[in-house]
């Protein structure tokens, strides 16, 4: 016995081939639209996070570069003072002609370590999470620890010694007691460690020197002609006043001898 099922005409119309094709096409289009919408949003968000990570990393490395630049400048000054110390130690008779060269100690800089970037890094867990690289975070932390030690062992120690011996250029013994060679080798050691730490940090996130040059260029406001003119005027005046100071000091010494 055969049983024949009754199919309403309305259902037959819905299940007709053209209608089914339209339904399937509509379903596929909707699905693709959803995938594209959420997929595009995902990739945009992922790309933004990657850019944010690299920008924060470059900001930290730029801060390292500024510190290294200052330590390099101090390295040059301390090396020069060490050579002067050696010269007057070997030839004490040259002290009077070289003592004014020790004024170069005033070129040492300890105040170029702004801690704004370090504080952002140290106090913001969001910054660390954005970077998302434990090894990089460790290198940056090590760098800032090294910078603190540099301040303590060199900046503060030498600054205190300089203040204590303000009249050092008038005494051969005081200059030799300053022990500039010790500070020079200590400074060089910190410099090497800082450079290595900076280089490792760059390698960890694939940041090149060209990337950092481009980043550094964005941080600097080009000097105007007026700024350059002002700098030039200051340099001329500084040289003039130093020469006047030297002449006055020599005159005072001549008066004491008379």
C-alpha positions in Angstrom: 0.0 0.0 0.0 1.5 3.3 -1.1 1.0 6.4 1.1 1.2 9.7 -0.7 2.1 12.8 1.3 0.3 16.0 0.6 2.6 19.0 0.1 0.9 22.4 0.2 1.3 24.5 -2.8 2.8 27.3 -0.7 5.6 25.0 0.4 6.2 23.8 -3.1 6.6 27.5 -4.1 9.2 28.0 -1.4 11.1 24.9 -2.2 11.2 25.7 -5.9 14.7 25.7 -7.4 14.9 29.5 -8.1 13.8 30.4 -4.6 16.2 27.9 -3.0 19.1 29.3 -5.1 18.2 32.8 -4.0 18.1 31.7 -0.4 21.4 30.0 -0.5 23.0 33.0 -2.3 21.6 35.3 0.3 23.0 33.0 3.1 26.4 32.9 1.6 26.5 36.6 1.0 25.5 37.3 4.6 28.1 34.8 5.9 30.9 36.4 3.8 29.8 39.9 4.9 30.0 38.8 8.6 33.4 37.2 8.1 34.8 40.2 6.3 33.4 42.6 8.9 34.7 40.8 11.9 37.9 39.6 10.1 38.8 43.1 9.0 38.1 44.5 12.4 40.4 41.7 13.9 43.2 42.5 11.5 42.9 46.2 12.0 43.0 45.8 15.8 45.9 43.4 15.6 47.8 45.7 13.3 47.1 48.6 15.7 48.4 46.7 18.7 51.5 45.7 16.8 52.1 49.4 15.8 51.5 50.5 19.4 54.0 47.9 20.7 56.7 49.1 18.3 56.0 52.8 19.1 56.4 52.1 22.8 59.5 50.0 22.2 61.0 52.8 20.0 60.2 55.4 22.7 62.1 53.3 25.2 65.1 52.7 22.9 65.2 56.4 22.1 65.4 57.1 25.8 68.3 54.6 26.0 70.0 56.4 23.1 69.8 59.8 24.8 71.3 58.3 27.9 74.1 56.6 25.9 74.8 59.9 24.1 75.3 61.7 27.5 77.5 58.9 28.8 79.6 59.0 25.6 80.1 62.8 26.0 81.2 62.2 29.6 83.5 59.4 28.4 85.3 61.9 26.1 85.7 64.5 28.9 86.9 61.9 31.5 89.4 60.4 29.0 90.8 63.9 28.4 91.1 64.7 32.1 92.8 61.3 32.6 95.4 62.1 30.0 95.9 65.6 31.6 96.4 63.9 35.0 99.0 61.5 33.5 100.8 64.5 32.0 101.1 66.5 35.2 101.9 63.4 37.2 104.9 62.6 34.9 105.8 66.3 34.4 104.8 68.3 37.5 106.5 71.4 36.0 103.7 71.5 33.4 101.0 72.0 36.0 100.9 75.8 35.8 100.5 75.7 32.0 97.9 72.9 32.0 95.8 73.6 35.2 93.2 75.7 33.3 92.6 72.8 31.0 91.0 71.0 34.0 88.1 73.5 33.6 86.9 70.9 31.2 85.4 69.1 34.2 82.6 71.6 33.9 81.6 69.9 30.6 80.5 66.8 32.5 76.7 66.5 32.4 74.6 64.6 35.0 71.2 66.3 34.4 70.3 64.8 31.0 68.6 61.7 32.4 64.9 62.7 32.3 62.9 60.0 34.0 59.5 60.5 32.3 59.8 57.6 30.0 61.2 55.4 32.7 58.3 56.2 35.0 55.8 55.3 32.2 57.5 52.0 31.7 57.9 51.2 35.5 54.5 52.2 36.7 52.2 51.2 33.8 51.3 47.5 33.6 49.4 48.4 30.4 52.6 49.5 28.8 54.3 46.2 29.7 51.3 44.2 28.4 51.2 46.1 25.2 54.9 45.2 24.5 54.2 41.6 25.3 57.8 40.5 25.2 59.2 39.4 28.5 62.8 39.4 27.3 62.5 43.0 26.0 61.0 44.1 29.2 63.8 42.5 31.1 66.5 44.3 29.0 64.8 47.6 29.5 64.6 47.0 33.3 68.3 46.1 33.3 69.1 49.3 31.5 67.3 51.5 33.9 68.9 49.7 36.9 72.3 50.4 35.2 71.5 54.0 34.8 70.6 54.4 38.5 74.0 52.8 39.4 75.7 55.1 36.9 74.2 58.1 38.7 75.3 56.8 42.1 78.8 55.5 41.3 79.9 58.2 38.9 77.5 61.2 38.8 76.9 61.7 42.5 80.4 60.5 43.6 82.3 62.7 41.2 80.1 65.6 41.7 80.6 65.5 45.4 84.4 65.3 44.9 84.4 68.3 42.6 82.3 70.4 45.1 84.7 69.3 47.9 87.7 70.4 45.9 86.6 73.5 44.1 90.1 74.9 44.2 91.6 71.9 42.6 93.2 73.7 39.7 95.4 75.6 42.3 96.8 72.4 43.7 98.6 69.5 41.9 98.0 67.2 44.8 94.2 67.8 44.8 94.0 67.1 41.1 95.9 63.9 41.4 93.6 62.9 44.3 90.6 63.3 42.1 91.6 60.1 40.4 90.0 60.9 37.0 91.5 57.7 35.4 89.3 55.6 37.9 86.1 57.4 36.9 87.1 57.2 33.2 87.4 53.4 33.2 84.2 53.1 35.3 82.4 55.3 32.9 83.6 53.3 29.9 82.4 50.1 31.6 78.9 51.5 32.0 78.9 52.8 28.5 79.7 49.3 27.0 77.0 47.6 29.1 74.4 50.2 28.1 75.2 49.9 24.4 75.0 46.1 24.5 71.7 46.3 26.4 70.3 48.7 23.8 71.4 46.5 20.9 69.9 43.4 22.4 66.6 45.3 22.9 66.5 46.3 19.2 67.2 42.7 18.0 64.5 41.3 20.2 61.7 43.2 18.4 63.5 43.5 15.0 63.9 47.2 15.2 66.7 48.5 12.9 68.9 51.6 13.1 67.0 53.1 10.2 63.7 52.6 12.2 65.3 54.5 15.1 66.7 57.3 12.9 63.2 57.8 11.5 61.7 57.8 15.0 64.4 60.2 16.3 63.7 62.6 13.4 60.0 62.7 14.5 61.0 63.7 18.0 63.1 66.7 17.1 61.9 70.1 16.1 64.3 71.6 13.5 66.3 74.5 14.8 65.4 77.9 13.2 67.9 80.4 11.9 67.2 82.5 15.0 68.0 79.5 17.3 71.3 78.9 15.4 72.2 82.6 15.6 71.5 82.7 19.4 73.7 79.6 19.9 76.5 81.2 17.9 76.3 84.4 20.0 76.4 82.4 23.2 79.5 80.4 22.1 81.3 83.6 21.2 80.5 85.2 24.5 81.4 82.0 26.4 84.8 81.9 24.7 85.4 85.6 25.4 84.5 85.3 29.1 86.6 82.2 29.6 89.6 84.1 28.1 88.9 87.1 30.3 88.7 84.8 33.4 92.0 83.2 32.5 93.7 86.6 32.1 92.2 87.9 35.4 93.4 84.8 37.2 96.9 85.2 35.9 96.9 88.8 37.0 95.9 87.8 40.5 98.7 85.2 40.7 101.2 87.8 39.5 100.0 90.2 42.2 100.5 87.5 44.8 104.0 86.8 43.6 104.9 90.5 43.9 
